[in-house]
């Protein structure tokens, strides 16, 4: 039986080297949940979506990919999505070492 994907977006963490990711890098394992926060007052991008591990800002969803998620968060639908670290490549440029996946939560009854 065909099963639709719950994936909305897969992206690297933009700006990782400019924020505090290095302070928590040992905690960022595959599957680690991260939080997404809309920043409509961001002076560089009104669709900015920041990525946090607990209280530590890791960076952003890349600007070219953030509009849909930004709208979901802005209009109060953040509870229907979940985000997790889905890859880590320590050999890559620091800006591209971590990727996250954003999925629609599955609320179907089993």
Beta strands, then each sheet from edge to edge (+ up, - down):
strand 1: 7-14
strand 2: 33-38
strand 3: 49-53
strand 4: 56-61
strand 5: 81-88
strand 6: 98-104
sheet 1: 1+ 4- 3+ 2- 5+ 6- 1+
end
